[in-house]
Amino acid sequence: MHEKRPGSFYVLAAFFIVFMLFLYGPTITIGILSFQGPQGGLTFPMRGVSTHWFHQLFQQQSVGDIWGAFRRSVALGLMVMVTTVVISVMGGLAFRKRFAGSGPLFYLIIASLIIPSILVSLGVGLIFSQLGWDVHWATSGFGAQLTWTLPFGLLIMFAIFNRFNPAYEEAARDQGASAWQTLRHVVIPIIAPSLIGVALFGFTLSYDEFARTLLTSGSHNTLPLEIYGMTTNVTSPVLFALGTLTTVFSFAIIAIFVAFAVAAQRRRSKLASDAGKATL
């Protein structure tokens, strides 16, 4: 027999549906409007259906540098991703040992998450200007974005290493492995799925970041800044086509990282199974 659902279930279900519409409604709307016909505009009703504006996106634009901004965003995202992964792992390993000042340092790292992003961007830009250094997306922009991605990476690594069983490392050392061999052949394979998660955080947060790049990118925009600039100049659905493609790109990146994480998890399970059989 089916038990009757309480009234709160329907209230929460309605709230969830409204939340999902609020979350994905604008993205879906932009995706639909990007398929306007050649005479289409920025609003409904649609005037035909075509891929005209996607073709226009790959033509020379009268304003902006879309693909240059895209290349810069991808390059910056990769730089931030690699740096975040490396420093997060090193930080996680360091914080396993309660060194002097680890507590204040932890809170100092986390504090960057609650500081308004625009103030971080302003502060980094002012520091570079005062020191006489050029404000550039690969230097000041890179540093400003690390203040956003590193705390997330470190928090993930802290959680992972708090649950990490040191017996694996002890067993490796008993077999004569050096510290580097233990890290490379034991620790890294075990935490590989988490490293992929940190990498995904680092890349996606950097790729989409606007506020912390606004005053630190110099004369060359990243893609979020370029899109923002185009909203004041471009009055055709080509802007929607760009938004649709960047959304698809973001989902593709997530799918790739998830595939790597699943593969790493399966490899870890196989290694654990092989190790268990070897001990029998």
Buried (B, 14 or more C-beta within 10 A) or exposed (E): EEEEEEEEEEEEEEEEEEEEEEEEEEEEEBBBBBBBEEEBEEEEEBEEEBEBBBEBBEEEBEEBBBEBBBEBBBBBBBBBBEBBBEBBBEBBBEBBEEEEEEEEBBEEBEEBEEEEBEEBBBBBBEBBEEEEEEBBBBBBBBBBBBBBBBBBBBBBBBEBBEEBEEEBBEBBBEEEBEEEEBBEEBBEBBBBBBBBBBBBBBBBBBBBBBBBBBBBBBEBBBBBBBBEBBEEEBEBBBBBBBBBBBBEBBEEBEEEBEEBBEEBEEEBEEBEEEEEEEEE
